[in-house]
Amino acid sequence: MNILIVEDNRILQKVLSIFFNRYLNIKPLIKENGQIALDFIKQNKNKKIDLIFTDLRMPEMDGIEFCKELRKTDKLTPIILMTAQYEKFLALEYEGVNEILMKPFKLDFLANIISRYGNPIDYPIP
């Protein structure tokens, strides 16, 4: 399973990377903002991405703009928006987001999402 994480917070990048490596044996792709992620996707059209986790607030291109731009060419790849901003919920259903993961989140919530979109997880998550 190929997972793309679009997140500018280096600590969260590291936590997610450790989680995916340790519990799922997946080395996620990590990009610092939406523009860098879009550029990567455009330059690597032959690399299938199965699931995208994106932050809402990032410099240069935020998560909503990233979703809008990606949905112009890719309507199928599931996008999970990570945010601490509850008030954005209503507007987001129109932006091509499949689910919203509220920060801070527990790793078992993350594991549940991954199970729904591809990799079943058969062991306890801390």
LINUR-V996154 format. One record per residue. N is the residue number from 1. RES is the residue in one letter. PSI is psi in radians with two decimals (999 if undefined). NEAR is the number of other C-alpha atoms within 8 Angstrom. D_CENTER is the distance of its C-alpha to the mean C-alpha in Angstrom with 1 decimal. Layout:
# LINUR-V996154
n=<N | N>
res=<RES | RES>
psi=<PSI | PSI>
near=<NEAR | NEAR>
d_center=<D_CENTER | D_CENTER>
This chain:
# LINUR-V996154
n=<1 | 2 | 3 | 4 | 5 | 6 | 7 | 8 | 9 | 10 | 11 | 12 | 13 | 14 | 15 | 16 | 17 | 18 | 19 | 20 | 21 | 22 | 23 | 24 | 25 | 26 | 27 | 28 | 29 | 30 | 31 | 32 | 33 | 34 | 35 | 36 | 37 | 38 | 39 | 40 | 41 | 42 | 43 | 44 | 45 | 46 | 47 | 48 | 49 | 50 | 51 | 52 | 53 | 54 | 55 | 56 | 57 | 58 | 59 | 60 | 61 | 62 | 63 | 64 | 65 | 66 | 67 | 68 | 69 | 70 | 71 | 72 | 73 | 74 | 75 | 76 | 77 | 78 | 79 | 80 | 81 | 82 | 83 | 84 | 85 | 86 | 87 | 88 | 89 | 90 | 91 | 92 | 93 | 94 | 95 | 96 | 97 | 98 | 99 | 100 | 101 | 102 | 103 | 104 | 105 | 106 | 107 | 108 | 109 | 110 | 111 | 112 | 113 | 114 | 115 | 116 | 117 | 118 | 119 | 120 | 121 | 122 | 123 | 124 | 125 | 126>
res=<M | N | I | L | I | V | E | D | N | R | I | L | Q | K | V | L | S | I | F | F | N | R | Y | L | N | I | K | P | L | I | K | E | N | G | Q | I | A | L | D | F | I | K | Q | N | K | N | K | K | I | D | L | I | F | T | D | L | R | M | P | E | M | D | G | I | E | F | C | K | E | L | R | K | T | D | K | L | T | P | I | I | L | M | T | A | Q | Y | E | K | F | L | A | L | E | Y | E | G | V | N | E | I | L | M | K | P | F | K | L | D | F | L | A | N | I | I | S | R | Y | G | N | P | I | D | Y | P | I | P>
psi=<2.26 | 2.10 | 2.32 | 2.24 | 2.15 | 1.78 | 2.29 | -0.29 | 1.99 | -0.60 | -0.81 | -0.63 | -0.81 | -0.79 | -0.83 | -0.72 | -0.78 | -0.77 | -0.90 | -0.72 | -0.86 | -0.77 | -0.34 | -0.08 | 0.71 | 2.31 | 1.78 | 2.68 | 2.38 | 2.22 | 2.53 | -0.36 | 3.03 | -0.66 | -0.78 | -0.71 | -0.79 | -0.77 | -0.75 | -0.82 | -0.76 | -0.67 | -0.25 | 0.93 | -0.41 | -0.13 | 1.90 | 2.29 | 2.21 | -0.46 | 2.39 | 2.28 | 2.16 | 2.48 | 2.75 | -0.93 | 2.03 | 2.72 | 2.80 | -1.05 | 2.09 | 3.09 | -0.63 | -0.82 | -0.69 | -0.83 | -0.79 | -0.82 | -0.76 | -0.68 | -0.26 | -0.52 | -0.30 | 1.81 | -0.15 | -0.61 | 2.17 | 2.38 | 2.19 | 2.09 | 2.21 | 2.16 | 2.70 | 0.06 | 1.60 | -0.64 | -0.21 | -0.19 | -0.88 | -0.72 | -0.46 | -0.46 | -0.29 | 0.01 | 0.17 | 0.28 | 2.32 | -0.71 | 2.83 | 2.30 | 1.94 | 2.31 | 2.54 | 2.60 | 2.75 | 2.63 | -0.48 | -0.51 | -0.75 | -0.78 | -0.67 | -0.76 | -0.81 | -0.70 | -0.70 | -0.53 | 0.12 | -1.08 | 1.88 | 2.45 | 2.08 | 0.17 | 2.79 | 2.49 | 2.37 | 999>
near=<7 | 11 | 13 | 12 | 12 | 14 | 14 | 11 | 7 | 7 | 6 | 8 | 12 | 8 | 8 | 8 | 10 | 8 | 10 | 12 | 11 | 8 | 7 | 8 | 7 | 10 | 9 | 11 | 8 | 9 | 12 | 11 | 15 | 16 | 9 | 9 | 11 | 11 | 8 | 8 | 9 | 7 | 6 | 7 | 7 | 4 | 6 | 6 | 10 | 10 | 12 | 13 | 12 | 13 | 13 | 10 | 7 | 13 | 7 | 7 | 10 | 13 | 14 | 9 | 9 | 12 | 12 | 10 | 9 | 10 | 9 | 7 | 6 | 7 | 8 | 4 | 9 | 10 | 13 | 13 | 14 | 12 | 12 | 7 | 7 | 7 | 5 | 7 | 9 | 6 | 7 | 10 | 9 | 6 | 9 | 11 | 13 | 9 | 7 | 10 | 10 | 10 | 7 | 5 | 8 | 6 | 9 | 8 | 8 | 10 | 10 | 9 | 8 | 10 | 10 | 8 | 8 | 8 | 8 | 7 | 8 | 4 | 4 | 4 | 7 | 4>
d_center=<13.1 | 11.0 | 7.4 | 5.9 | 4.6 | 6.0 | 8.1 | 11.9 | 13.1 | 14.5 | 15.3 | 11.8 | 10.8 | 13.9 | 13.4 | 10.1 | 11.8 | 14.9 | 13.6 | 12.1 | 15.4 | 17.8 | 16.9 | 15.4 | 17.0 | 13.8 | 13.5 | 9.9 | 10.0 | 9.4 | 10.2 | 11.6 | 11.2 | 10.7 | 14.1 | 13.8 | 10.7 | 12.8 | 15.8 | 14.4 | 13.5 | 17.0 | 18.8 | 17.4 | 17.9 | 19.2 | 16.1 | 14.3 | 10.5 | 10.1 | 6.6 | 3.4 | 0.4 | 3.9 | 7.1 | 10.0 | 12.8 | 13.0 | 16.1 | 17.1 | 14.5 | 12.5 | 9.4 | 12.0 | 13.9 | 11.1 | 10.5 | 14.3 | 14.9 | 12.6 | 14.2 | 17.5 | 17.3 | 14.6 | 15.0 | 13.8 | 10.4 | 8.5 | 5.9 | 4.9 | 6.2 | 7.2 | 10.8 | 14.3 | 16.0 | 17.3 | 19.5 | 16.7 | 16.3 | 19.0 | 18.1 | 14.5 | 15.6 | 17.2 | 14.3 | 12.6 | 10.0 | 10.3 | 9.8 | 9.7 | 9.3 | 12.2 | 12.7 | 14.5 | 13.3 | 15.1 | 13.9 | 15.5 | 13.3 | 10.2 | 12.7 | 13.7 | 10.5 | 10.4 | 14.1 | 13.9 | 11.8 | 13.7 | 14.8 | 17.3 | 17.8 | 21.6 | 22.1 | 21.8 | 18.9 | 20.3>
